[in-house]
Structure formats: structure tokens, C-alpha cells
Amino acid sequence: MREYLFMALAAAAVTYLLVPLVRRFAIRIGAMPEVRDRDVHTTPTPRLGGLAMYGGLVAGLLTATQLDKTGGVLAQDKTVLALIVAGGLITLTGFLDDWWGMDPFIKLGGQIGAAGVLVYFGLFLPWIPWVSGESIGLAPDLSAIITILVVVVSINAVNFVDGLDGLAAGIVGIAAAATWVYAIFLDQNIEQNRINTTAAITSILIGMCLGFLPHNFHPAKIFMGDTGAMLLGLVLAASLITVTPVDADVIEGMNRFGALMPILLPAAVMVLPLIDLIGAVIRRTSMGLSPFAPDRGHLHHRLLDIGHSHRRTVLIMYAWTSLFALGLVGMSVRGVPSEFFPVVIVLAIGVLVLMALPRWRGRGGSHSARRKNTPDDEDDGPATGPMPPIRADAQGLAGSGDDSAVVPAFPVRSP
């Protein structure tokens, strides 16, 4: 446990200390686009925070190699090299997109290339657990394709949800914490190198998020941009890939949830980004637009439009992610009967209902009046009322993150 804490602290400290340097660098090269009509922030804010996160990732991985337990495990495979190289490639892709803008297909190519690096160094899915408790073996080519698909979806899911100060870093940190708890539980029941690897990756990922959040929570001093959002998605996908190959048949004391955890955990930790991604695709295509066309219909935009403040919106989405991810892991670890899973669904629906409460209170005028007198909400986004029109030619980032999966962040800008 101490080693995991030490890795997280190393990643957090390096990330935190690098952010001011990265911020000055981003301002100097002009990676600070002007505010657009649909943005929720009100002043130009530098991007490229992902550069500091990558520094934290490298520091955490190098620290892990020097520790007794995790160092011995990581020395048996090429996980450290895989994450450094793949993380460097995805960080470079995001950096160029945040700075100059990038063709969507080139950006997608960078994502596929980073996922391919993980596969090349041995981070892939050899089989997939199934509901019957058995595992479905994957041929090498199919394994590579599915692994790359999982990584690319994870990258773009995090990219889609990165729209408010502190949102993506907090959600990914919660997801990493849920994965870490599950990995530690398995580590205490069986001895598998991959389990220790998963715990190490998630510890570092938690540290990266915690080190960045003080600079990024509302009002943000810097945005992570594509540079950080895609890196977080890549590292989160790597942690889920390394935990999946564990055969559930050798795990004692786990119920049906435990047997299905390799399937349910990725869905649980990514439920919010995936809901937003799928909703955006359906919404845009139904309007005759490209699935990657930017708009102002994300979950966080809707919460702002019904009267929630910026910070409250982020905290609600934190609660949503925690309910699914930590609730599912907790039921598995504690041996809760499978019949309790519908309770989690009901609680999640309850959270959705509570999200609409400001709208109901606002009809009486009390909520609107309170918002006008709350200093913390002055620039928290649009007040309750109709959604502002969306420009058809709008491009770029929504809030603190990219509104699209593989669309250029903003018009080409010379250095």
C-alpha cells in the first residue's frame, strides 16, 4: 500500500509543479484561443496542461521501477516503456492539435498509433470474460483490433466529457480509484503480475489527476486540452486492459459481480463519458450534422442551463461516476447479492431526478434570485433560460476540453 501511495505522490507532485511552467509556455506560443459564444468560461485560458500530466506519468512510472514490489513486477514486462512511448505519442498529437489544429483523420491516426504501441509492447486483451463465467479466447489479430478499439473509444470518451473546469480530471480520478480498489482486492486473493501492474498504473493516474486539479478546478488557471484528455483516456484504458486478463474462476469469495467485473468495470467507470458521447452522436446525426460537429448539448451544458452553478454541475457528475464505479466494485468486494444491482440503477435515476430540481425551484423565482446574489456563480455559465443559438461554423473546445472526438481544436494559429 505504501508503494502505491508513494507512486501517486510522485506523479501528483511533478504534475502540480510543472503546471505553472507549462502555463507560461502555452501563453508564450499562443496556445490560448479566444472565448467563443458557446464556451462556458469568460476569459482566454491557456491549454496544454496535458504536458504537465505527461511529466507526472513519466515520474510516477520511473518511481515505480525503483520500488521493491512494483519494481520487480514491472521489470517482468514492458509496461513502463509502453506507457511512456504511447503516452508520448498521444501527448504530441494532442499538443499539435491544441496549438495549431489538426485534421480529424490525422488526429484519429495518432490515437490508433498510440493504441498500437500498447499492443506492440504486450498490453492487449488475450480473452474476454463472459456472463456464463467462462472466457472467450481471442486470436492475435482479433485481440489487437479489439484492444485498439477499446483504447480509441476510451480516449474519445474522456475527450468528449472534458467540458468544464475540473470535470475530466475528477471523473478519471474516480474511475482510476474504482479500478485500483478492484485490483487491490484481487491482489489480496491471487498473485498475478498484471494485478500489481494495474494497481501501479491506477495509482499513478490518480496522482496525475490530483496534481492537476488544484490548477484546473473552477475558476481554472489552465485547461488540459486534447493533450491531457487523450492522455488520461489512454492511461485509463491501459489500466482496464491489464486487469481484464485475470481469470475470474481462480478468484475466491467473489459473487457473480466478481465474475463479470472485467466486463462491468470498464462500462461502470466510463458510463458518464460514454452516455455523453453516444448522446452527442445521436443528437447531431438526427439534426443532419456530422457526429463530430461541435454543439452545446452536452450533459454539463444542460445542467448549467437548468440553473446549476459551474462547481455544482461538476460535483453532480462526480457523484454520478462514483455511484456507478465505486458502487459496482463495492458490491463485488463485499459479496453483495446480485439482486442489489437494480438498487444502484434506482439510485442513479434518483440522481438524474435531483439534477432537475433547480429548474423546478426556479419557476418560483427563489432559485433565480439566489443565483444572482451568489458571488461564486457570477461567471459559472449561462443562467436559467433558453439555450443561446449555436453558430454552424463553430469549431474548437467546449469549456476546458474538446467538444469533439477528432475535430481540430481551433483554427490554425502560427507559433
JORAGI-V988863 format. One record per residue. N is the residue number from 1. RES is the residue in one letter. SS is DSSP state (h for helix, s for strand, l for the rest). PSI is psi in whole degrees, 0 to 359 (* if undefined). Layout:
BEGIN
N	RES	SS	PSI
N	RES	SS	PSI
END
This chain:
BEGIN
1	M	l	321
2	R	h	325
3	E	h	319
4	Y	h	319
5	L	h	320
6	F	h	319
7	M	h	316
8	A	h	318
9	L	h	321
10	A	h	314
11	A	h	319
12	A	h	316
13	A	h	314
14	V	h	317
15	T	h	313
16	Y	h	317
17	L	h	333
18	L	h	337
19	V	h	312
20	P	h	322
21	L	h	317
22	V	h	323
23	R	h	314
24	R	h	321
25	F	h	316
26	A	h	320
27	I	h	320
28	R	h	321
29	I	h	358
30	G	l	19
31	A	l	60
32	M	l	75
33	P	l	161
34	E	l	157
35	V	l	135
36	R	l	172
37	D	l	323
38	R	l	0
39	D	l	151
40	V	l	346
41	H	l	160
42	T	l	351
43	T	l	147
44	P	l	132
45	T	l	133
46	P	l	151
47	R	l	207
48	L	l	16
49	G	l	339
50	G	h	337
51	L	h	319
52	A	h	321
53	M	h	319
54	Y	h	321
55	G	h	319
56	G	h	322
57	L	h	311
58	V	h	317
59	A	h	317
60	G	h	319
61	L	h	316
62	L	h	324
63	T	h	318
64	A	h	324
65	T	h	342
66	Q	l	357
67	L	l	154
68	D	h	305
69	K	h	302
70	T	h	329
71	G	h	318
72	G	h	323
73	V	h	313
74	L	h	336
75	A	l	343
76	Q	l	346
77	D	l	190
78	K	l	32
79	T	h	315
80	V	h	312
81	L	h	320
82	A	h	314
83	L	h	324
84	I	h	315
85	V	h	311
86	A	h	318
87	G	h	322
88	G	h	321
89	L	h	316
90	I	h	328
91	T	h	319
92	L	h	318
93	T	h	313
94	G	h	322
95	F	h	313
96	L	h	324
97	D	h	319
98	D	h	329
99	W	h	305
100	W	l	336
101	G	l	151
102	M	l	145
103	D	l	136
104	P	h	326
105	F	h	327
106	I	h	320
107	K	h	316
108	L	h	323
109	G	h	322
110	G	h	322
111	Q	h	315
112	I	h	321
113	G	h	318
114	A	h	319
115	A	h	322
116	G	h	326
117	V	h	317
118	L	h	315
119	V	h	317
120	Y	h	323
121	F	l	10
122	G	l	5
123	L	l	91
124	F	l	172
125	L	l	105
126	P	l	332
127	W	s	168
128	I	s	125
129	P	s	151
130	W	l	169
131	V	l	336
132	S	l	353
133	G	l	349
134	E	l	172
135	S	s	143
136	I	s	115
137	G	s	147
138	L	l	133
139	A	l	156
140	P	h	314
141	D	h	316
142	L	h	322
143	S	h	317
144	A	h	317
145	I	h	314
146	I	h	319
147	T	h	314
148	I	h	319
149	L	h	317
150	V	h	317
151	V	h	314
152	V	h	318
153	V	h	318
154	S	h	317
155	I	h	312
156	N	h	331
157	A	h	314
158	V	h	322
159	N	h	321
160	F	h	321
161	V	h	351
162	D	l	82
163	G	l	354
164	L	l	158
165	D	l	123
166	G	l	359
167	L	h	304
168	A	h	316
169	A	h	320
170	G	h	316
171	I	h	315
172	V	h	322
173	G	h	319
174	I	h	317
175	A	h	319
176	A	h	322
177	A	h	319
178	A	h	316
179	T	h	322
180	W	h	316
181	V	h	315
182	Y	h	318
183	A	h	319
184	I	h	319
185	F	h	316
186	L	h	322
187	D	h	332
188	Q	h	347
189	N	h	326
190	I	l	165
191	E	l	102
192	Q	l	133
193	N	h	323
194	R	h	328
195	I	h	314
196	N	h	323
197	T	h	317
198	T	h	316
199	A	h	323
200	A	h	314
201	I	h	314
202	T	h	326
203	S	h	315
204	I	h	320
205	L	h	319
206	I	h	317
207	G	h	319
208	M	h	315
209	C	h	316
210	L	h	324
211	G	h	332
212	F	h	329
213	L	h	319
214	P	h	331
215	H	h	342
216	N	h	344
217	F	l	150
218	H	l	131
219	P	l	128
220	A	l	141
221	K	l	339
222	I	l	150
223	F	l	150
224	M	l	333
225	G	h	189
226	D	h	329
227	T	h	316
228	G	h	319
229	A	h	316
230	M	h	326
231	L	h	316
232	L	h	317
233	G	h	321
234	L	h	312
235	V	h	321
236	L	h	317
237	A	h	321
238	A	h	321
239	S	h	321
240	L	h	326
241	I	h	319
242	T	h	334
243	V	h	336
244	T	h	320
245	P	l	357
246	V	l	129
247	D	l	117
248	A	h	341
249	D	h	336
250	V	h	2
251	I	l	120
252	E	l	150
253	G	l	15
254	M	l	143
255	N	l	200
256	R	h	328
257	F	h	318
258	G	h	320
259	A	h	330
260	L	h	1
261	M	h	319
262	P	h	338
263	I	h	316
264	L	h	326
265	L	h	312
266	P	h	320
267	A	h	322
268	A	h	313
269	V	h	339
270	M	l	10
271	V	h	317
272	L	h	310
273	P	h	322
274	L	h	320
275	I	h	317
276	D	h	318
277	L	h	310
278	I	h	318
279	G	h	321
280	A	h	318
281	V	h	313
282	I	h	317
283	R	h	316
284	R	h	318
285	T	h	326
286	S	h	338
287	M	l	5
288	G	l	18
289	L	l	168
290	S	l	145
291	P	l	339
292	F	l	7
293	A	l	132
294	P	l	146
295	D	l	185
296	R	l	48
297	G	l	15
298	H	l	165
299	L	h	317
300	H	h	328
301	H	h	320
302	R	h	321
303	L	h	321
304	L	h	320
305	D	h	335
306	I	l	3
307	G	l	357
308	H	l	148
309	S	l	169
310	H	h	309
311	R	h	320
312	R	h	323
313	T	h	315
314	V	h	317
315	L	h	325
316	I	h	318
317	M	h	330
318	Y	h	313
319	A	h	320
320	W	h	311
321	T	h	317
322	S	h	319
323	L	h	314
324	F	h	307
325	A	h	303
326	L	h	328
327	G	h	317
328	L	h	316
329	V	h	318
330	G	h	319
331	M	h	325
332	S	h	314
333	V	h	320
334	R	l	358
335	G	l	32
336	V	l	137
337	P	l	148
338	S	h	337
339	E	h	344
340	F	h	350
341	F	h	319
342	P	h	333
343	V	h	320
344	V	h	320
345	I	h	316
346	V	h	318
347	L	h	320
348	A	h	319
349	I	h	322
350	G	h	321
351	V	h	319
352	L	h	320
353	V	h	317
354	L	h	333
355	M	h	332
356	A	l	354
357	L	h	318
358	P	h	325
359	R	h	317
360	W	h	316
361	R	h	327
362	G	h	335
363	R	l	334
364	G	l	352
365	G	l	343
366	S	h	321
367	H	h	317
368	S	h	320
369	A	h	321
370	R	h	321
371	R	h	324
372	K	h	334
373	N	l	10
374	T	l	110
375	P	h	327
376	D	h	344
377	D	h	8
378	E	l	318
379	D	l	39
380	D	l	4
381	G	l	188
382	P	l	145
383	A	l	172
384	T	l	133
385	G	l	186
386	P	l	149
387	M	l	137
388	P	l	154
389	P	l	153
390	I	l	128
391	R	l	134
392	A	l	335
393	D	l	13
394	A	l	139
395	Q	l	161
396	G	l	208
397	L	s	146
398	A	s	119
399	G	l	237
400	S	l	4
401	G	s	179
402	D	s	134
403	D	l	348
404	S	l	163
405	A	l	310
406	V	l	37
407	V	l	142
408	P	l	142
409	A	l	321
410	F	l	169
411	P	l	152
412	V	l	133
413	R	l	130
414	S	l	150
415	P	l	*
END
